[in-house]
Every structure is written in C-alpha cells, then in structure tokens.
C-alpha cells in the first residue's frame, strides 16, 4: 500500500456510507500502577444493541490506568446501595453501575453512578436520553466521566480516529470511534489516499488523493462529505498539517522545483514558502499548543532526520540525532513529547523523545518491526499507530511508557495511516 513512508523512502533514499470493517480490542501489558475498578452489567442492557458496561470496561482498560475487576456476572444499577466492605474485600477501589431503558419515543435512557469504594462515597453520575444509534457514544462518554473523576485528566474515549484501508483494489478513508468501532466511509477511491489530518475543531479532514493521477490535497467536511481542493498546484502536493488555530495549513509542494514546505490559508490561498533548501523537506507538523514552529523531515543532513523551523523565520534546528533514519513526527498536545518512527536496519519502530529535557535520549515503545504514522490522543496520554502484527496490518494504541498496548484488529486486510481527532464531538 502507498503510504507516507513509501513517499519518503522514494524521495529521501463522497458522502458517508454504511459502516464497514469492525474491530475488536486485544489489550496486553501491565501498567506500573492501575486502579482496580468494578463495572457490573448495567440493568436491562441485554435489551439493547450495545453492551454499555463492556464498552466502558474496555475503554478504561485500554487507557492503562485501570484494572477491571470481575463482577461475577452481577447486574447492578445506579439506585443500588453497595456494601463497600464487601467490595473492598475484593480489592476494588472504585465501582460504577447503571441502567438502560427504552423510552416511549424510541430513545434510550442511560444512567450511571460512580462510587469511591475506599472512602465509601459517591462521586456523581449522569443521565442522558440518546438515539439507539448513539449508545456506543453514550458508553464512551461514561468512560470519559469516570476517567476524569479518578485521574484528573480529560478522557478521550468519545473522540474519533480516521484511517485508510485498502481492499479489493480500492482505497477507503474511514472515520471511527476511538476504539476503532463504528467505522463510517468518508471517501472511496480506486486511487491511493494518504496523510489524513484532522482540523482542530474536528469538522474537517485534510488528506492527499491521487484520483486525478497526481497528488492533490483536499479538505472534506466530516458530517456532510462536502470537500474542496486545498493544494492542486503544478507538481506534487502532499503531507497536509493544520495549525492549532485551524487558520493555516502546511504542506509539501514541488511547485517551485524540489519538495519544500509551504504555508497557506485554510482555503488554499496566500501561499508562502517556509523552507528553502536543496533537500527534500516533508511531513510538516505544527508545534503544540501555540503553533509558532513547524517540525518536519528532511534529508539535508544526508539521511532523513527531524528538524524544526520557526514560522517567523530564522534557522532550521535539527531535533533527532540517534540513528540515521527518523521520520513521521507527531507532537503531543502539551508540546513536550515528540513521537516518531526510527529505522534500525530493516526494522521501523515507534519512539518518543522528551523535548523538554535537553540531551534526552529516544525511548522505543514497541517490539514490532513495521510501525508507522503515530498520532497523539488529544489528552496526550495515548498514541495510535499502524503496524504489522501476527501477519496482519493493524492499528494499535500504546501508553507513553509502552506498558499497555491495545490492538485494534480489523477484518479489512490493510489498515494504515491512523490519525486521532480532537475533542468536541
């Protein structure tokens, strides 16, 4: 499959359709500290299409911060008065229970409550009436609530991801829940689709399509499917990246000869050059959260390495020094961590680098050999990436210490190019 790495290696050395290609989650690893939580079956959840409690448990386990404790098939709702001594005897620190109930108007009433078992106190809860099609989203929002109450950080389970699949001679850009389920088709094409990138408000996806037999950058509204060309200049147009405020895009263009970084307004106007070198500069990504600098990949030093340059001008600064081949930069939302892919021999492996500590050494996060396209969750606590595992192309998430990984195993043969969307759904 044609991916950004293929382009780098070569150079440097429609409207929504029904859901397709469901995922399942396999979680591996042991976190340093995990909070034991029990989430019994929600009352009446067997009467609806989604097992709300199971979705909540899987979300929390995938985060790496929680260890679900088996409730032995018990069902419990938000009106229960749990005997805390009994739950403490089972080494449970937190307990969540709830119910689902069909309403006369066809919607489903979803309720839950959270308890601190150690302190024997209630931590609040929620109630909402949702369309049956939004039951998964309701479950993800429950997991977000629990995560934030117990960790102090905002949850990301109700956010979305985008990724590209290839099968049957066609390329498909899909949008799905953060756990990979509920995938919807954003674009279907017989020609390659690469480099999807979410706008900061989550309303649009920029991507590169080869449908006109050349690389063209488009932006597409996620809800309506309406799209517009952003960069369709002479030569190649690739690697779009949004600024944090959504008003500017960076892209790699060869309109003036060679492949260099350019900036443009969100509609493709006011194009101005950002880098000027005899090398190939590509894969731009804006520094977070202010967006005053752009990180990118260049072979100006002989092999592909990651650099950064200020939007206001000035010199280019090299960031990666370990190894001879470092590509695919991603910056954490707080701007403190760089994720990227390093090649060591024939192995492509996901690494992180602490940008806030001068002299910090890169940290490998995986033991796979074909990693690509890292993307941070909007809370900065997880990274999604593509790789091959068990002879298949898969998407995975990992905690920043690499201890907890979740494998999203697709029924589609080729799954690549993941990008994690922002908050705001």
C-alpha positions as CSV (number, residue, x, y, z in Angstrom):
1,X,0.0,0.0,0.0
2,X,1.2,3.5,-0.8
3,X,1.8,5.4,2.5
4,X,3.7,8.4,3.6
5,X,6.7,6.2,4.3
6,X,6.7,5.0,0.7
7,X,6.8,8.6,-0.5
8,X,9.6,9.5,2.0
9,X,11.7,6.4,1.1
10,X,11.2,7.0,-2.6
11,X,12.3,10.7,-2.3
12,X,14.7,10.6,0.5
13,X,16.8,7.5,-0.1
14,X,-18.1,11.2,-1.2
15,X,-20.6,11.3,1.3
16,X,-20.8,9.0,4.3
17,X,-21.7,5.4,3.5
18,X,-22.7,2.5,5.9
19,X,-20.2,1.2,8.4
20,X,-17.8,-1.4,7.4
21,X,-14.9,-3.3,8.9
22,X,-15.5,-3.7,12.6
23,X,-12.6,-4.0,15.1
24,X,-12.0,-5.9,18.3
25,X,-9.6,-4.9,21.1
26,X,-6.8,-7.0,22.5
27,X,-5.0,-5.5,25.4
28,X,-1.5,-6.5,26.5
29,X,1.0,-5.4,29.1
30,X,0.9,-4.4,32.7
31,X,1.0,-0.8,33.9
32,X,3.1,0.3,36.8
33,X,0.0,1.4,38.8
34,X,-3.6,0.5,37.9
35,X,-6.7,1.4,39.8
36,X,-8.9,-1.7,40.3
37,X,-12.5,-0.8,39.3
38,X,-15.6,-3.0,39.1
39,X,-18.3,-2.3,36.5
40,X,-21.1,-4.8,36.8
41,X,-23.5,-5.3,33.9
42,X,-25.9,-2.4,33.6
43,X,-29.5,-3.2,34.3
44,X,-31.5,-4.0,31.2
45,X,-28.5,-3.6,28.8
46,X,-29.3,-7.0,27.3
47,X,-32.4,-5.5,25.8
48,X,-30.4,-3.0,23.6
49,X,-27.9,-3.5,20.8
50,X,-24.8,-2.4,22.7
51,X,-23.4,-3.8,26.0
52,X,-22.7,-0.5,27.6
53,X,-20.8,-1.8,30.6
54,X,-18.5,-3.9,28.4
55,X,-17.7,-0.8,26.3
56,X,-16.9,1.2,29.4
57,X,-14.7,-1.5,30.8
58,X,-12.7,-1.9,27.6
59,X,-12.2,1.9,27.3
60,X,-10.8,2.2,30.8
61,X,-8.6,-0.9,30.5
62,X,-7.1,0.4,27.2
63,X,-6.1,3.6,28.9
64,X,-3.6,1.8,31.0
65,X,-4.8,3.4,34.3
66,X,-7.4,0.9,35.3
67,X,-7.6,-2.8,36.0
68,X,-11.2,-4.1,35.7
69,X,-12.2,-6.5,38.5
70,X,-14.6,-9.3,37.5
71,X,-18.1,-8.7,38.9
72,X,-19.0,-12.4,38.6
73,X,-21.9,-11.7,36.2
74,X,-23.6,-9.4,38.6
75,X,-26.0,-6.7,37.3
76,X,-26.3,-3.5,39.3
77,X,-27.9,-0.1,38.6
78,X,-27.4,3.4,39.7
79,X,-30.0,3.1,42.5
80,X,-28.0,0.4,44.3
81,X,-26.6,0.9,47.8
82,X,-23.4,-1.1,47.5
83,X,-21.9,-2.6,50.7
84,X,-18.5,-1.0,50.5
85,X,-16.8,-3.5,52.9
86,X,-17.7,-6.3,50.5
87,X,-16.2,-4.6,47.5
88,X,-13.1,-3.6,49.5
89,X,-12.7,-7.2,50.4
90,X,-12.4,-7.9,46.7
91,X,-9.7,-5.3,46.3
92,X,-11.9,-2.9,44.4
93,X,-11.2,0.8,44.7
94,X,-13.9,2.2,42.5
95,X,-17.3,1.0,41.4
96,X,-19.6,2.1,38.6
97,X,-23.1,0.8,37.9
98,X,-26.0,1.9,35.7
99,X,-29.1,1.1,33.7
100,X,-30.5,1.4,30.2
101,X,-34.2,1.8,29.5
102,X,-36.1,2.2,26.2
103,X,-38.4,5.3,26.2
104,X,-41.7,5.7,24.5
105,X,-40.3,8.0,21.9
106,X,-37.7,5.3,20.8
107,X,-34.7,6.8,22.5
108,X,-32.8,5.0,25.3
109,X,-32.4,6.4,28.8
110,X,-28.8,5.7,30.0
111,X,-27.9,6.3,33.6
112,X,-25.0,5.5,35.9
113,X,-23.3,6.3,39.2
114,X,-19.7,6.2,40.4
115,X,-18.5,5.3,43.9
116,X,-15.2,5.6,45.6
117,X,-15.1,2.3,47.4
118,X,-12.0,3.2,49.6
119,X,-13.7,6.3,51.0
120,X,-17.2,4.9,50.8
121,X,-18.5,8.0,49.0
122,X,-20.4,8.8,45.8
123,X,-18.5,10.5,43.0
124,X,-21.5,11.6,40.9
125,X,-23.1,10.2,37.8
126,X,-25.0,11.2,34.7
127,X,-28.3,10.5,32.9
128,X,-29.0,11.1,29.2
129,X,-31.6,10.1,26.6
130,X,-29.9,9.1,23.3
131,X,-30.9,7.7,20.0
132,X,-30.2,3.9,19.8
133,X,-27.5,4.6,17.2
134,X,-25.6,6.7,19.8
135,X,-25.4,4.1,22.5
136,X,-21.7,3.4,21.9
137,X,-21.1,7.2,22.1
138,X,-23.1,7.3,25.4
139,X,-20.9,4.5,26.8
140,X,-17.7,6.3,25.7
141,X,-18.9,9.4,27.5
142,X,-19.5,7.4,30.7
143,X,-15.9,6.1,30.4
144,X,-14.7,9.7,29.9
145,X,-16.6,10.8,33.1
146,X,-15.1,8.0,35.1
147,X,-11.6,8.6,33.7
148,X,-11.6,12.3,34.6
149,X,-13.1,11.8,38.0
150,X,-10.5,9.3,39.0
151,X,-7.4,10.6,37.2
152,X,-8.0,14.3,37.0
153,X,-7.3,14.2,33.2
154,X,-9.9,14.5,30.5
155,X,-10.9,11.3,28.8
156,X,-10.6,10.7,25.1
157,X,-13.0,7.7,24.6
158,X,-15.7,9.8,22.9
159,X,-13.3,11.2,20.4
160,X,-12.8,9.8,16.9
161,X,-10.0,8.4,14.7
162,X,-9.5,8.4,11.0
163,X,-7.6,5.8,9.0
164,X,-7.1,4.4,5.5
165,X,-7.9,0.8,4.3
166,X,-7.1,-0.9,1.1
167,X,-9.0,-3.9,-0.2
168,X,-10.5,-5.1,-3.4
169,X,-8.3,-2.7,-5.4
170,X,-9.9,0.3,-3.7
171,X,-8.7,2.8,-1.0
172,X,-11.1,4.0,1.7
173,X,-10.8,6.8,4.2
174,X,-12.8,5.9,7.3
175,X,-13.9,7.7,10.5
176,X,-14.5,5.6,13.6
177,X,-14.8,5.8,17.4
178,X,-11.6,6.0,19.3
179,X,-11.7,2.2,19.9
180,X,-11.9,1.6,16.2
181,X,-15.6,0.6,16.2
182,X,-18.4,2.1,14.2
183,X,-16.3,3.0,11.1
184,X,-18.0,5.2,8.5
185,X,-16.7,5.7,5.0
186,X,-15.6,9.3,4.2
187,X,-14.1,8.6,0.8
188,X,-13.8,5.6,-1.5
189,X,-11.4,5.7,-4.4
190,X,-9.6,3.4,-6.8
191,X,-6.5,5.5,-6.3
192,X,-4.4,5.9,-3.2
193,X,-5.5,8.1,-0.3
194,X,-2.8,9.1,2.2
195,X,-1.9,11.5,5.1
196,X,-5.3,12.2,6.7
197,X,-5.2,15.1,9.2
198,X,-8.0,16.4,11.4
199,X,-8.8,20.1,11.6
200,X,-8.5,21.3,15.2
201,X,-12.3,21.7,15.5
202,X,-12.9,18.1,14.3
203,X,-15.2,19.3,11.5
204,X,-12.9,18.5,8.6
205,X,-10.2,16.1,7.4
206,X,-7.4,17.1,5.1
207,X,-5.9,14.3,3.0
208,X,-4.0,13.6,-0.2
209,X,-5.8,11.9,-3.0
210,X,-4.3,10.5,-6.3
211,X,-7.7,10.3,-8.1
212,X,-6.6,12.8,-10.7
213,X,-3.4,10.8,-11.3
214,X,-1.4,13.2,-9.2
215,X,-1.1,14.1,-5.5
216,X,-3.7,16.7,-4.6
217,X,-4.6,18.0,-1.1
218,X,-8.3,18.1,-0.2
219,X,-10.2,19.2,2.8
220,X,-13.5,17.4,3.5
221,X,-16.3,18.1,5.9
222,X,-16.8,15.0,8.1
223,X,-20.6,15.4,8.6
224,X,-21.6,16.3,5.0
225,X,-18.9,14.8,2.8
226,X,-18.5,18.2,1.0
227,X,-14.9,18.7,0.0
228,X,-12.7,21.3,-1.7
229,X,-9.2,21.2,-3.2
230,X,-6.7,23.0,-1.0
231,X,-3.4,22.4,-2.9
232,X,-3.6,21.4,-6.6
233,X,-0.5,23.1,-7.9
234,X,1.9,22.1,-10.6
235,X,3.9,19.1,-9.4
236,X,3.2,17.2,-6.2
237,X,1.0,18.4,-3.3
238,X,1.3,16.3,-0.1
239,X,1.5,16.0,3.7
240,X,-1.1,18.5,4.9
241,X,-1.0,19.7,8.5
242,X,-3.3,22.1,10.3
243,X,-2.1,24.9,12.6
244,X,-3.6,24.7,16.1
245,X,-6.0,27.6,15.4
246,X,-7.2,25.9,12.2
247,X,-6.5,29.0,10.0
248,X,-3.4,27.8,8.3
249,X,-2.2,24.6,6.6
250,X,1.4,23.5,6.0
251,X,2.1,21.1,3.1
252,X,4.9,19.8,0.9
253,X,4.8,21.2,-2.6
254,X,7.0,20.9,-5.6
255,X,5.5,23.8,-7.5
256,X,8.9,25.7,-7.5
257,X,11.0,22.6,-8.0
258,X,12.1,20.1,-5.4
259,X,9.9,19.3,-2.4
260,X,9.7,22.1,0.1
261,X,7.4,23.2,2.9
262,X,4.8,25.9,2.2
263,X,2.1,27.6,4.3
264,X,-1.3,28.6,3.1
265,X,-4.7,29.8,4.4
266,X,-7.2,27.1,5.2
267,X,-8.8,27.5,1.8
268,X,-5.6,27.3,-0.1
269,X,-4.9,31.0,-0.7
270,X,-1.9,33.2,0.4
271,X,0.7,30.5,-0.3
272,X,4.1,31.3,1.1
273,X,7.3,29.3,1.2
274,X,8.5,28.1,4.6
275,X,11.8,26.3,3.8
276,X,14.4,26.8,1.1
277,X,16.9,24.0,0.7
278,X,18.4,21.7,-1.9
279,X,17.0,18.8,0.1
280,X,13.6,17.2,0.3
281,X,11.5,18.7,3.2
282,X,8.3,16.9,4.0
283,X,5.9,15.7,6.7
284,X,5.3,19.0,8.5
285,X,3.5,19.1,11.8
286,X,2.8,22.3,13.9
287,X,4.3,22.6,17.3
288,X,1.7,22.5,20.1
289,X,-0.1,24.3,21.5
290,X,0.9,27.7,20.2
291,X,1.9,26.6,16.6
292,X,4.9,29.0,16.4
293,X,7.2,26.4,14.9
294,X,6.9,23.5,12.4
295,X,8.6,20.2,12.8
296,X,9.4,18.3,9.6
297,X,11.5,15.6,8.0
298,X,14.5,16.4,5.7
299,X,17.4,14.7,4.2
300,X,19.5,17.9,4.3
301,X,22.0,16.1,6.6
302,X,22.4,13.1,4.3
303,X,19.6,10.9,5.7
304,X,16.1,11.6,6.9
305,X,16.0,13.3,10.2
306,X,13.5,15.5,12.1
307,X,14.0,19.3,12.2
308,X,12.0,22.3,13.2
309,X,11.8,25.9,11.9
310,X,10.0,29.0,13.3
311,X,7.2,30.4,11.3
312,X,8.6,33.9,11.9
313,X,11.8,33.0,10.1
314,X,15.3,32.0,11.4
315,X,17.5,29.0,11.2
316,X,16.5,25.3,11.0
317,X,17.2,23.3,14.1
318,X,17.9,19.5,14.0
319,X,16.0,17.6,16.6
320,X,16.8,13.9,16.1
321,X,20.4,12.6,16.2
322,X,20.2,9.0,17.3
323,X,20.2,6.7,14.2
324,X,20.4,7.5,10.5
325,X,16.7,7.4,9.6
326,X,14.0,9.1,11.6
327,X,10.6,10.1,10.1
328,X,6.9,10.7,10.8
329,X,7.0,13.3,13.6
330,X,4.0,13.8,15.9
331,X,3.9,16.4,18.7
332,X,2.0,15.8,22.0
333,X,-0.8,18.4,22.8
334,X,1.4,20.0,25.5
335,X,4.4,20.2,23.1
336,X,6.7,18.3,25.5
337,X,6.9,14.9,23.6
338,X,7.9,14.0,20.1
339,X,6.7,10.7,18.7
340,X,8.3,9.4,15.6
341,X,9.4,6.3,13.7
342,X,13.1,5.3,13.6
343,X,14.6,2.7,11.2
344,X,17.2,0.4,12.6
345,X,18.3,-2.0,9.9
346,X,15.1,-3.2,8.4
347,X,13.1,-2.5,11.5
348,X,10.7,0.5,11.7
349,X,9.9,1.2,15.4
350,X,7.9,3.8,17.3
351,X,9.9,6.0,19.6
352,X,9.4,9.1,21.8
353,X,11.7,11.9,22.7
354,X,11.3,14.3,25.6
355,X,11.5,17.7,24.0
356,X,11.5,19.5,27.4
357,X,14.8,17.8,28.6
358,X,17.9,18.9,26.7
359,X,20.1,15.8,26.0
360,X,17.2,13.4,26.5
361,X,17.5,10.1,24.7
362,X,14.9,8.5,22.5
363,X,12.7,5.8,24.1
364,X,11.5,2.8,22.0
365,X,7.9,1.9,22.7
366,X,7.3,-1.2,20.7
367,X,8.8,-4.6,19.8
368,X,7.1,-4.7,16.3
369,X,9.1,-4.0,13.1
370,X,6.8,-2.1,10.7
371,X,5.4,0.8,12.7
372,X,4.2,4.0,11.0
373,X,2.0,7.1,11.4
374,X,2.0,7.9,15.1
375,X,-0.7,10.3,16.3
376,X,-1.4,11.5,19.9
377,X,-4.7,11.3,21.6
378,X,-6.0,14.8,22.4
379,X,-5.1,14.4,26.1
380,X,-1.6,13.3,25.3
381,X,-1.8,10.1,27.2
382,X,-2.0,7.6,24.3
383,X,-0.5,7.2,20.9
384,X,-2.2,5.4,18.0
385,X,-0.1,4.0,15.2
386,X,-0.2,1.4,12.4
387,X,2.0,-1.7,12.3
388,X,2.1,-5.3,11.3
389,X,1.4,-7.9,13.9
390,X,0.6,-11.6,13.5
391,X,1.0,-11.3,9.8
392,X,-1.7,-8.6,9.5
393,X,-1.9,-4.8,9.1
394,X,-3.4,-3.5,12.3
395,X,-3.9,-0.3,14.3
396,X,-2.6,-0.1,17.9
397,X,-2.6,2.3,20.8
398,X,0.1,2.5,23.4
399,X,0.6,4.4,26.6
400,X,3.5,6.8,26.6
401,X,5.6,4.3,28.6
402,X,4.8,1.5,26.2
403,X,3.5,-0.7,29.0
404,X,-0.1,-1.0,27.9
405,X,-1.0,-1.7,24.2
406,X,-4.4,-2.2,22.6
407,X,-4.6,-3.9,19.3
408,X,-7.5,-2.9,17.1
409,X,-7.8,-5.9,14.8
410,X,-9.6,-5.2,11.6
411,X,-11.5,-7.5,9.4
412,X,-10.1,-5.5,6.5
413,X,-6.8,-6.7,5.1
414,X,-4.8,-3.5,5.0
415,X,-5.2,-0.8,7.7
416,X,-2.9,2.2,7.8
417,X,-2.5,6.0,8.3
418,X,-4.3,6.5,11.6
419,X,-4.9,10.0,13.0
420,X,-6.6,10.8,16.3
421,X,-9.2,13.5,16.2
422,X,-9.7,16.4,18.7
423,X,-12.2,16.9,21.4
424,X,-15.5,18.4,20.6
425,X,-17.6,15.6,19.3
